[in-house]
Amino acid sequence: MILTTTHNLETHEIISYLGVVSGKSYNYARKLREMKASAQPGLVAKAEEVAKDELIAQAEELGANAIVGMSIDFETDNGQIHVIYTGTAVKCIRK
């Protein structure tokens, strides 16, 4: 699966746009303010991995072999880390 934040691929031609896909992860982390700063990166990385895997799974269900225009959003709320990936699933071929 090709993943990119750009809206086109230099080495591939997009032949069809299959739709918007997203992946999200909500990981409870007690209360972030009570955690040591050194413990947070691992938690964020795990939440990001879960969200990205969900994004890719949605794209694969649509028959995509790439996701373009990807964006990622991180938010914290009441001890939870919210990670949301979005992008456009596409079918492409090598130029």
C-alpha positions in Angstrom: 0.0 0.0 0.0 1.4 3.4 -1.0 0.7 6.1 1.5 1.3 9.8 0.8 0.2 13.2 2.1 0.4 14.6 -1.5 -2.6 14.4 -3.9 -0.7 12.7 -6.7 2.0 10.1 -7.2 5.0 10.9 -9.4 5.7 7.3 -10.2 2.1 6.1 -10.6 -1.0 7.2 -12.4 -4.2 7.3 -10.5 -6.9 5.4 -12.5 -9.8 5.6 -10.0 -10.7 7.4 -6.8 -12.5 5.0 -4.5 -13.5 7.2 -1.6 -12.5 8.8 1.6 -11.2 6.4 4.3 -10.4 7.0 7.9 -8.9 5.3 10.9 -9.2 6.2 14.5 -7.9 5.2 17.8 -8.9 6.2 21.3 -6.4 5.0 24.0 -7.1 5.6 27.6 -4.0 6.7 29.5 -5.2 7.3 33.0 -4.7 11.0 33.1 -2.1 12.5 30.8 -1.2 15.2 33.3 -0.2 12.5 35.9 2.0 10.6 33.5 5.7 11.3 33.0 6.5 12.9 29.7 8.8 9.9 28.8 5.8 7.5 28.9 3.7 9.5 26.5 5.6 8.9 23.2 5.1 5.1 23.3 1.4 5.5 24.0 1.0 8.0 21.1 2.9 5.7 18.8 0.6 2.7 19.7 -2.5 4.8 19.1 -1.1 6.1 15.8 -0.3 2.5 14.7 -3.9 1.3 15.4 -5.4 4.2 13.5 -3.1 3.7 10.5 -3.9 0.0 10.4 -7.6 0.8 10.4 -7.1 3.3 7.6 -5.3 0.8 5.4 -7.8 -1.9 6.1 -10.7 0.3 4.9 -8.7 1.2 1.8 -8.0 -2.5 1.0 -11.7 -3.3 1.4 -12.4 -0.8 -1.4 -9.7 -2.4 -3.6 -7.2 0.4 -3.3 -3.5 0.0 -3.6 -2.7 3.6 -2.4 -4.0 6.3 -0.2 -3.3 9.9 -1.2 -3.9 13.2 0.6 -3.4 11.6 4.0 -3.7 13.7 7.1 -3.3 12.9 10.8 -4.9 14.6 13.8 -3.9 14.2 17.4 -6.1 15.3 20.3 -6.2 14.7 24.0 -9.3 14.8 26.1 -9.8 13.7 29.7 -7.0 11.2 29.8 -7.5 9.8 26.3 -5.4 10.2 23.2 -7.4 10.5 20.0 -5.6 9.8 16.7 -7.4 10.2 13.5 -6.0 9.4 10.0 -7.9 10.4 6.8 -7.2 10.1 3.2 -8.5 9.2 -0.2 -8.3 5.6 -1.3 -7.2 5.2 -5.0 -6.3 2.6 -7.5 -3.1 3.4 -9.4 -0.7 1.8 -11.9 3.0 2.4 -12.4 3.8 4.9 -15.1 
